[in-house]
């Protein structure tokens, strides 16, 4: 998966990421709660987590679509 540009990059602190009972990643950032299915997550090459989205775009539920999500394996 190709991630987007630097403007869409948002570094994440581990405290912003949780897992639900289905093992989806739940990311709380900039007033949004974004759900990222486990199978969509890309392994991070630098042991940091990041999410890529454009906060000016919104889906039908009012959330920005996630272009890419990277996190260390096993998070």
C-alpha positions in Angstrom: 0.0 0.0 0.0 1.3 3.4 -0.8 0.8 6.0 1.8 0.1 9.6 1.1 2.0 12.8 1.5 3.6 14.4 4.5 0.6 16.6 5.1 -1.5 13.4 5.7 1.0 12.0 8.2 0.1 12.0 11.9 2.5 10.4 14.4 0.8 8.5 17.2 1.7 8.0 20.8 0.9 4.4 22.0 -1.7 5.8 24.4 -3.8 6.9 21.3 -4.1 3.3 20.1 -6.3 0.6 21.5 -7.6 -2.8 20.3 -11.3 -3.8 20.3 -12.7 -7.3 20.8 -12.3 -8.0 17.1 -8.6 -6.9 17.2 -9.3 -3.8 15.2 -7.1 -0.8 16.0 -9.0 2.1 17.6 -7.1 5.3 17.1 -8.1 8.5 18.9 -6.6 11.6 17.3 -7.6 15.2 16.6 -11.1 14.7 18.0 -11.7 11.6 15.8 -12.0 8.0 16.8 -10.8 6.0 13.7 -11.3 2.2 13.4 -8.6 0.4 11.4 -9.1 -3.3 10.7 -6.2 -5.5 11.8 -5.6 -6.8 8.3 -5.1 -3.2 6.9 -2.3 -2.3 9.3 1.2 -2.1 7.8 4.3 -3.0 9.8 6.3 0.0 10.9 9.9 0.0 9.9 11.0 2.4 12.7 9.0 0.9 15.7 6.8 4.0 15.7 3.0 4.2 14.9 1.6 6.6 12.4 -1.7 7.1 10.6 -2.3 8.9 7.3 -5.5 10.8 6.7 -6.6 14.1 5.4 -8.7 15.8 8.1 -10.5 17.9 5.5 -12.0 14.8 3.8 -14.9 12.9 5.5 -16.8 9.7 4.9 -20.6 9.4 5.4 -20.1 9.1 9.1 -18.1 12.4 9.3 -14.8 10.6 9.8 -11.7 11.1 7.6 -10.9 8.0 5.7 -7.6 6.4 6.7 -5.2 6.0 3.8 -2.6 4.0 5.7 -1.8 2.9 9.3 1.6 1.7 10.4 2.4 0.2 13.8 5.1 -2.1 15.1 4.3 -5.8 14.7 2.6 -7.3 17.7 1.1 -4.0 18.9 
